[in-house]
Amino acid sequence: MANSVKDRLIQFIDSKVISKNVFEKACGLSTRYVSNIRQSIQPDTIKKIALIYPELNTGWLLTGEGEMLRSEVSQSSKGDNTIQVSGNNVDMRNIN
C-alpha cells in the first residue's frame, strides 16, 4: 500500500500505463511535478487532475482510505428503480 500522496499518485499513474511526463502534460502540470511532490498537493492541482482523470478517487489520493478508483454509477436498462454500481445491479426499492 502506498504511504504518501506522492506514492499513491505514482500508483495511479502506473495503473494507467502512462509516464509521469504524459500525466503531467495532460493535467497541465509542470515537468517533474510528480517527482517534486513533498508533503501534499494543493487543492487547485487536485481539481486539475480530477477534471482529466474523473475515475481517480481523490479521497483515496489524499488519505489512502477507500479504493483508488471511484465507483461508477449509471442507469441500468432494467427500469427506473435499478441502477448499476460497479457492475452490480442494485434495486433502489430495497434501499432505505
Backbone as JSON Lines, residues from 0, in Angstrom:
{"i":0,"aa":"M","n":[0.83,-1.19,0.0],"ca":[0.0,0.0,0.0],"c":[0.88,1.25,0.0]}
{"i":1,"aa":"A","n":[0.48,2.21,-0.79],"ca":[1.25,3.44,-0.89],"c":[1.06,4.27,0.38]}
{"i":2,"aa":"N","n":[2.15,4.84,0.88],"ca":[2.11,5.55,2.15],"c":[1.9,7.05,2.03]}
{"i":3,"aa":"S","n":[2.27,7.65,0.94],"ca":[2.17,9.11,0.82],"c":[1.33,9.47,-0.4]}
{"i":4,"aa":"V","n":[0.93,10.74,-0.46],"ca":[0.18,11.23,-1.62],"c":[0.99,10.98,-2.89]}
{"i":5,"aa":"K","n":[2.27,11.26,-2.81],"ca":[3.14,11.06,-3.97],"c":[3.14,9.59,-4.38]}
{"i":6,"aa":"D","n":[3.29,8.68,-3.43],"ca":[3.29,7.25,-3.73],"c":[1.96,6.81,-4.37]}
{"i":7,"aa":"R","n":[0.85,7.32,-3.81],"ca":[-0.46,6.95,-4.35],"c":[-0.66,7.5,-5.75]}
{"i":8,"aa":"L","n":[-0.19,8.72,-5.99],"ca":[-0.32,9.31,-7.32],"c":[0.5,8.5,-8.33]}
{"i":9,"aa":"I","n":[1.69,8.11,-7.95],"ca":[2.52,7.29,-8.83],"c":[1.85,5.93,-9.07]}
{"i":10,"aa":"Q","n":[1.22,5.38,-8.05],"ca":[0.5,4.12,-8.21],"c":[-0.62,4.28,-9.24]}
{"i":11,"aa":"F","n":[-1.36,5.39,-9.16],"ca":[-2.43,5.65,-10.12],"c":[-1.86,5.8,-11.53]}
{"i":12,"aa":"I","n":[-0.8,6.59,-11.68],"ca":[-0.18,6.8,-12.99],"c":[0.28,5.47,-13.57]}
{"i":13,"aa":"D","n":[0.9,4.63,-12.74],"ca":[1.34,3.3,-13.2],"c":[0.15,2.45,-13.64]}
{"i":14,"aa":"S","n":[-0.97,2.57,-12.94],"ca":[-2.15,1.78,-13.31],"c":[-2.72,2.21,-14.65]}
{"i":15,"aa":"K","n":[-2.48,3.46,-15.05],"ca":[-2.92,3.96,-16.35],"c":[-1.95,3.58,-17.46]}
{"i":16,"aa":"V","n":[-0.81,3.02,-17.08],"ca":[0.26,2.61,-18.01],"c":[0.68,3.81,-18.87]}
{"i":17,"aa":"I","n":[0.95,4.9,-18.19],"ca":[1.48,6.1,-18.83],"c":[2.68,6.57,-18.03]}
{"i":18,"aa":"S","n":[3.44,7.46,-18.61],"ca":[4.59,8.01,-17.9],"c":[4.15,9.19,-17.05]}
{"i":19,"aa":"K","n":[4.99,9.56,-16.1],"ca":[4.73,10.74,-15.28],"c":[4.64,11.97,-16.18]}
{"i":20,"aa":"N","n":[5.5,12.02,-17.18],"ca":[5.53,13.17,-18.09],"c":[4.22,13.3,-18.85]}
{"i":21,"aa":"V","n":[3.68,12.21,-19.35],"ca":[2.4,12.23,-20.06],"c":[1.29,12.69,-19.12]}
{"i":22,"aa":"F","n":[1.29,12.18,-17.9],"ca":[0.31,12.58,-16.89],"c":[0.4,14.08,-16.61]}
{"i":23,"aa":"E","n":[1.6,14.57,-16.4],"ca":[1.82,15.98,-16.08],"c":[1.33,16.88,-17.22]}
{"i":24,"aa":"K","n":[1.66,16.51,-18.45],"ca":[1.22,17.3,-19.6],"c":[-0.3,17.3,-19.72]}
{"i":25,"aa":"A","n":[-0.91,16.13,-19.55],"ca":[-2.37,16.01,-19.67],"c":[-3.08,16.9,-18.64]}
{"i":26,"aa":"C","n":[-2.49,17.02,-17.45],"ca":[-3.11,17.79,-16.37],"c":[-2.67,19.25,-16.35]}
{"i":27,"aa":"G","n":[-1.78,19.62,-17.23],"ca":[-1.29,21.0,-17.26],"c":[-0.34,21.31,-16.12]}
{"i":28,"aa":"L","n":[0.39,20.3,-15.67],"ca":[1.35,20.47,-14.58],"c":[2.75,20.65,-15.13]}
{"i":29,"aa":"S","n":[3.62,21.21,-14.33],"ca":[4.99,21.41,-14.77],"c":[5.73,20.07,-14.87]}
{"i":30,"aa":"T","n":[6.77,20.07,-15.7],"ca":[7.61,18.89,-15.84],"c":[8.23,18.55,-14.49]}
{"i":31,"aa":"R","n":[8.23,17.29,-14.14],"ca":[8.76,16.76,-12.89],"c":[7.93,17.14,-11.67]}
{"i":32,"aa":"Y","n":[6.68,17.61,-11.89],"ca":[5.81,17.96,-10.76],"c":[5.66,16.78,-9.82]}
{"i":33,"aa":"V","n":[5.34,15.61,-10.38],"ca":[5.1,14.43,-9.54],"c":[6.35,14.07,-8.76]}
{"i":34,"aa":"S","n":[7.49,14.1,-9.39],"ca":[8.74,13.75,-8.71],"c":[9.08,14.74,-7.6]}
{"i":35,"aa":"N","n":[8.61,15.97,-7.74],"ca":[8.95,17.01,-6.76],"c":[7.93,17.16,-5.63]}
{"i":36,"aa":"I","n":[6.87,16.34,-5.62],"ca":[5.89,16.43,-4.53],"c":[6.59,16.09,-3.21]}
{"i":37,"aa":"R","n":[6.37,16.91,-2.2],"ca":[6.98,16.69,-0.89],"c":[5.96,16.14,0.11]}
{"i":38,"aa":"Q","n":[4.97,16.95,0.47],"ca":[4.01,16.58,1.51],"c":[2.64,16.24,0.92]}
{"i":39,"aa":"S","n":[2.06,17.19,0.21],"ca":[0.71,17.02,-0.29],"c":[0.56,17.75,-1.61]}
{"i":40,"aa":"I","n":[-0.69,17.86,-2.07],"ca":[-1.0,18.51,-3.33],"c":[-1.99,19.63,-3.05]}
{"i":41,"aa":"Q","n":[-1.79,20.76,-3.68],"ca":[-2.69,21.9,-3.5],"c":[-4.07,21.6,-4.08]}
{"i":42,"aa":"P","n":[-5.13,22.17,-3.5],"ca":[-6.49,21.92,-3.99],"c":[-6.69,22.22,-5.47]}
{"i":43,"aa":"D","n":[-6.08,23.3,-5.98],"ca":[-6.25,23.62,-7.4],"c":[-5.62,22.55,-8.3]}
{"i":44,"aa":"T","n":[-4.56,21.94,-7.84],"ca":[-3.92,20.86,-8.59],"c":[-4.79,19.61,-8.57]}
{"i":45,"aa":"I","n":[-5.39,19.32,-7.44],"ca":[-6.3,18.17,-7.34],"c":[-7.46,18.35,-8.3]}
{"i":46,"aa":"K","n":[-7.99,19.57,-8.4],"ca":[-9.08,19.86,-9.33],"c":[-8.65,19.59,-10.77]}
{"i":47,"aa":"K","n":[-7.45,20.03,-11.14],"ca":[-6.94,19.79,-12.49],"c":[-6.86,18.3,-12.78]}
{"i":48,"aa":"I","n":[-6.33,17.55,-11.83],"ca":[-6.19,16.1,-12.0],"c":[-7.56,15.45,-12.12]}
{"i":49,"aa":"A","n":[-8.49,15.84,-11.26],"ca":[-9.83,15.25,-11.25],"c":[-10.59,15.54,-12.54]}
{"i":50,"aa":"L","n":[-10.35,16.68,-13.15],"ca":[-11.01,17.0,-14.42],"c":[-10.54,16.09,-15.54]}
{"i":51,"aa":"I","n":[-9.27,15.76,-15.54],"ca":[-8.7,14.92,-16.6],"c":[-8.91,13.44,-16.29]}
{"i":52,"aa":"Y","n":[-8.85,13.07,-15.02],"ca":[-8.99,11.68,-14.61],"c":[-10.12,11.56,-13.58]}
{"i":53,"aa":"P","n":[-11.38,11.67,-14.03],"ca":[-12.51,11.64,-13.08],"c":[-12.67,10.29,-12.38]}
{"i":54,"aa":"E","n":[-12.08,9.26,-12.91],"ca":[-12.17,7.95,-12.27],"c":[-11.31,7.84,-11.01]}
{"i":55,"aa":"L","n":[-10.36,8.75,-10.84],"ca":[-9.49,8.75,-9.66],"c":[-10.27,9.2,-8.44]}
{"i":56,"aa":"N","n":[-10.25,8.42,-7.4],"ca":[-10.88,8.76,-6.12],"c":[-9.93,9.71,-5.39]}
{"i":57,"aa":"T","n":[-10.26,10.99,-5.39],"ca":[-9.36,11.98,-4.79],"c":[-9.28,11.83,-3.27]}
{"i":58,"aa":"G","n":[-10.32,11.27,-2.66],"ca":[-10.25,10.97,-1.23],"c":[-9.17,9.95,-0.94]}
{"i":59,"aa":"W","n":[-9.1,8.92,-1.77],"ca":[-8.05,7.91,-1.64],"c":[-6.69,8.54,-1.87]}
{"i":60,"aa":"L","n":[-6.6,9.4,-2.88],"ca":[-5.32,10.04,-3.19],"c":[-4.79,10.81,-1.98]}
{"i":61,"aa":"L","n":[-5.67,11.53,-1.31],"ca":[-5.24,12.37,-0.18],"c":[-5.04,11.6,1.11]}
{"i":62,"aa":"T","n":[-5.86,10.57,1.35],"ca":[-5.83,9.9,2.65],"c":[-5.37,8.45,2.61]}
{"i":63,"aa":"G","n":[-5.49,7.83,1.45],"ca":[-5.17,6.4,1.34],"c":[-6.33,5.51,1.74]}
{"i":64,"aa":"E","n":[-7.46,6.11,2.1],"ca":[-8.62,5.33,2.51],"c":[-9.55,5.1,1.32]}
{"i":65,"aa":"G","n":[-10.13,3.91,1.28],"ca":[-11.05,3.58,0.2],"c":[-10.32,2.96,-0.98]}
{"i":66,"aa":"E","n":[-10.98,3.01,-2.11],"ca":[-10.43,2.43,-3.35],"c":[-9.79,3.51,-4.2]}
{"i":67,"aa":"M","n":[-8.83,3.11,-5.01],"ca":[-8.14,4.05,-5.89],"c":[-9.11,4.65,-6.91]}
{"i":68,"aa":"L","n":[-10.0,3.81,-7.45],"ca":[-10.92,4.28,-8.47],"c":[-12.31,4.48,-7.89]}
{"i":69,"aa":"R","n":[-12.97,5.52,-8.38],"ca":[-14.33,5.82,-7.93],"c":[-15.28,4.76,-8.44]}
{"i":70,"aa":"S","n":[-16.34,4.5,-7.69],"ca":[-17.39,3.6,-8.14],"c":[-18.18,4.29,-9.22]}
{"i":71,"aa":"E","n":[-18.45,3.56,-10.28],"ca":[-19.24,4.12,-11.37],"c":[-20.71,3.89,-11.08]}
{"i":72,"aa":"V","n":[-21.5,4.93,-11.25],"ca":[-22.94,4.83,-11.06],"c":[-23.59,5.23,-12.37]}
{"i":73,"aa":"S","n":[-24.38,4.33,-12.93],"ca":[-25.07,4.63,-14.18],"c":[-26.44,3.98,-14.18]}
{"i":74,"aa":"Q","n":[-27.32,4.5,-14.99],"ca":[-28.65,3.93,-15.11],"c":[-28.58,2.59,-15.83]}
{"i":75,"aa":"S","n":[-29.33,1.64,-15.35],"ca":[-29.41,0.32,-15.97],"c":[-30.59,0.28,-16.93]}
{"i":76,"aa":"S","n":[-30.56,-0.65,-17.85],"ca":[-31.66,-0.81,-18.79],"c":[-32.81,-1.6,-18.19]}
{"i":77,"aa":"K","n":[-32.72,-1.97,-16.92],"ca":[-33.75,-2.79,-16.29],"c":[-34.94,-1.98,-15.8]}
{"i":78,"aa":"G","n":[-34.9,-0.68,-15.87],"ca":[-36.04,0.11,-15.43],"c":[-35.63,1.25,-14.52]}
{"i":79,"aa":"D","n":[-36.62,2.03,-14.12],"ca":[-36.35,3.23,-13.33],"c":[-35.85,2.96,-11.92]}
{"i":80,"aa":"N","n":[-36.12,1.78,-11.37],"ca":[-35.78,1.51,-9.98],"c":[-34.46,0.77,-9.81]}
{"i":81,"aa":"T","n":[-33.75,0.54,-10.89],"ca":[-32.5,-0.21,-10.82],"c":[-31.36,0.65,-11.36]}
{"i":82,"aa":"I","n":[-30.26,0.69,-10.62],"ca":[-29.06,1.34,-11.11],"c":[-27.93,0.33,-11.1]}
{"i":83,"aa":"Q","n":[-26.85,0.66,-11.78],"ca":[-25.7,-0.22,-11.78],"c":[-24.57,0.47,-11.04]}
{"i":84,"aa":"V","n":[-24.04,-0.2,-10.02],"ca":[-22.94,0.33,-9.23],"c":[-21.79,-0.64,-9.35]}
{"i":85,"aa":"S","n":[-20.7,-0.18,-9.95],"ca":[-19.51,-1.01,-10.16],"c":[-19.85,-2.36,-10.77]}
{"i":86,"aa":"G","n":[-20.73,-2.36,-11.77],"ca":[-21.05,-3.59,-12.48],"c":[-22.13,-4.43,-11.85]}
{"i":87,"aa":"N","n":[-22.62,-4.05,-10.67],"ca":[-23.66,-4.81,-9.99],"c":[-24.98,-4.04,-10.05]}
{"i":88,"aa":"N","n":[-26.07,-4.74,-10.41],"ca":[-27.37,-4.1,-10.42],"c":[-27.9,-3.98,-9.0]}
{"i":89,"aa":"V","n":[-28.39,-2.8,-8.65],"ca":[-28.93,-2.56,-7.32],"c":[-30.37,-2.07,-7.49]}
{"i":90,"aa":"D","n":[-31.32,-2.78,-6.87],"ca":[-32.72,-2.38,-6.92],"c":[-32.93,-1.28,-5.89]}
{"i":91,"aa":"M","n":[-33.22,-0.07,-6.34],"ca":[-33.36,1.07,-5.45],"c":[-34.57,0.95,-4.52]}
{"i":92,"aa":"R","n":[-35.54,0.09,-4.83],"ca":[-36.7,-0.08,-3.97],"c":[-36.32,-0.74,-2.65]}
{"i":93,"aa":"N","n":[-35.16,-1.41,-2.62],"ca":[-34.73,-2.11,-1.4],"c":[-33.79,-1.28,-0.54]}
{"i":94,"aa":"I","n":[-33.56,-0.04,-0.91],"ca":[-32.64,0.83,-0.15],"c":[-33.45,1.84,0.63]}
{"i":95,"aa":"N","n":[-33.2,1.92,1.93],"ca":[-33.92,2.88,2.79],"c":[-33.19,4.2,2.84]}
